């Protein structure tokens, strides 16, 4: 049946895992995710082939105040692009998790406006859903895993069509996983003609 039903369908090619920038959206407040982000911030730059890691974290007032929200997103859009950009949820707990996810998604979409080849790492389910919706993704074509339980694939449809994306549950993985994966994505760019 697969042959009959699949006639005429073309499987998308595996996403190009080379990039010049990795945007990490950390919407999860789970301790594991917090430690993974901190491990990346604390590392010496040569480990990730970057001169700088930019961390963008909104203040909780940006959730409820439209002027503060606009100002923060304007800051995001004027931030010089570094090879690794972390869009991080505020550490304070709030009942407005959907608003936090939406604000982080707005920041990721703003950063994706330029033509820099970019990979996304989405840490936490609500944020992943919000980012993919904001980018207009129709689906994800999963190719494999970069670590156990961490799928890698390509975004299908929308304005980030073809971009590499890795998703990870918030409370999952080793402390060094995010650092290592970001380094792998950037190091795969060596020798690229992009």
C-alpha positions in Angstrom: 0.0 0.0 0.0 2.8 2.4 0.8 4.0 2.2 -2.8 0.5 2.9 -4.1 -0.3 5.7 -1.7 3.2 7.2 -1.9 3.3 7.4 -5.7 4.4 10.9 -6.8 5.4 12.0 -3.3 9.0 13.2 -3.0 10.6 12.9 0.5 12.3 16.2 1.4 16.0 16.1 1.6 17.6 16.0 5.0 18.1 19.6 6.2 21.4 21.2 5.8 22.9 21.2 9.2 25.3 24.0 8.5 24.6 27.4 9.9 26.2 30.6 10.9 23.9 31.2 13.9 22.0 29.1 16.4 19.0 30.6 18.0 18.1 28.8 21.2 14.6 29.5 22.6 14.5 28.4 26.2 10.9 28.6 27.3 11.1 25.9 30.0 11.8 26.9 33.6 12.7 23.3 34.5 16.0 23.1 36.4 17.5 20.9 33.7 16.9 23.6 31.0 18.2 26.4 33.3 21.4 24.4 33.9 21.9 23.7 30.2 21.5 27.4 29.3 23.9 28.3 32.1 26.5 25.8 30.8 26.4 27.5 27.4 26.7 31.0 28.9 29.6 29.9 31.1 31.7 28.2 28.4 34.8 29.8 26.9 34.0 31.1 23.4 36.4 28.9 21.4 34.3 25.9 22.5 31.4 27.1 20.3 33.4 28.9 17.7 31.9 32.2 18.7 33.3 35.5 20.1 30.1 36.1 22.1 26.9 34.5 23.2 24.0 36.9 23.4 21.3 36.3 26.0 18.0 38.1 25.5 15.6 37.8 28.5 12.4 39.9 28.7 11.3 41.5 31.9 7.9 40.2 33.1 6.4 43.7 32.6 6.8 43.1 28.9 4.0 40.5 29.2 1.3 42.8 30.3 2.4 46.2 29.1 2.2 46.7 25.3 4.8 49.5 25.4 7.3 47.4 27.3 6.7 44.5 25.0 7.3 46.7 21.9 10.4 48.2 23.4 11.8 44.7 24.2 11.1 43.4 20.7 12.8 46.6 19.3 15.8 45.8 21.4 15.9 42.3 20.0 15.7 43.6 16.4 18.6 46.0 17.0 20.8 43.4 18.7 23.9 42.7 16.8 23.8 39.1 15.6 26.2 36.8 17.3 26.7 33.1 16.4 24.7 32.0 19.4 21.6 33.8 20.6 19.7 32.6 23.6 16.1 33.8 23.9 15.5 33.0 27.5 12.3 33.0 29.6 12.4 35.1 32.7 13.2 33.0 35.7 10.3 34.3 37.7 7.3 32.1 37.7 4.1 33.4 36.2 0.7 32.0 35.4 0.9 33.6 32.0 3.0 30.9 30.4 1.3 31.3 27.0 2.2 35.1 27.0 5.8 34.2 27.8 5.9 31.7 25.0 4.3 34.2 22.6 6.9 36.9 23.6 9.8 34.5 23.1 8.3 33.4 19.8 8.1 37.1 18.7 11.8 37.5 19.5 12.8 34.4 17.6 10.7 35.5 14.6 12.3 38.9 14.7 15.8 37.4 14.7 14.9 35.1 11.8 14.1 38.1 9.5 17.6 38.4 8.2 19.2 36.0 5.6 21.8 34.5 8.0 21.7 30.7 7.8 20.2 29.8 11.1 19.3 26.7 13.1 16.8 26.7 15.9 17.0 24.8 19.2 13.6 24.9 21.0 13.8 24.0 24.7 10.3 23.4 26.1 7.0 22.5 24.5 5.0 25.7 24.9 7.8 27.8 23.4 8.4 25.3 20.6 4.8 25.4 19.6 4.6 29.2 19.8 7.8 29.7 17.7 6.8 27.2 15.0 3.3 28.8 14.8 4.8 32.3 14.6 7.1 31.3 11.8 4.1 29.7 9.9 5.5 26.2 10.0 3.2 23.6 8.5 5.1 20.6 9.8 8.5 19.3 10.8 10.3 16.7 8.8 12.2 14.8 11.4 15.4 13.1 10.1 17.0 11.6 13.2 18.1 12.5 16.7 21.1 14.5 17.8 20.9 12.9 21.3 18.4 10.4 22.7 15.0 12.0 22.7 16.2 15.1 20.9 14.9 15.1 17.3 16.5 17.1 14.5 14.7 17.9 11.3 13.6 20.7 9.0 10.8 23.2 9.1 8.3 22.7 6.3 6.4 25.7 5.1 6.3 29.3 6.4 9.1 31.8 6.4 11.7 29.5 7.9 11.1 26.7 5.4 14.1 24.4 5.3 15.7 25.7 8.5 17.2 23.1 10.8 15.3 22.6 14.1 16.0 20.6 17.2 13.4 20.2 19.9 14.0 19.1 23.5 11.7 18.7 26.4 12.4 21.1 29.2 13.3 18.5 31.9 15.4 16.3 29.7 19.1 15.8 28.9 22.6 16.3 30.3 23.9 19.6 31.4 26.3 19.8 28.5 23.8 18.8 25.7 22.8 22.3 24.6 26.4 23.5 24.5 27.6 20.5 22.6 24.7 20.6 20.0 25.2 24.3 19.4 28.9 23.7 18.8 28.2 20.8 16.5 25.8 22.9 14.4 28.3 25.8 14.1 31.3 23.5 13.5 29.5 21.7 10.7 29.7 25.1 9.0 33.5 24.8 8.6 34.3 24.5 4.9 30.8 25.4 3.8 30.4 27.4 0.8 27.3 29.2 2.0 
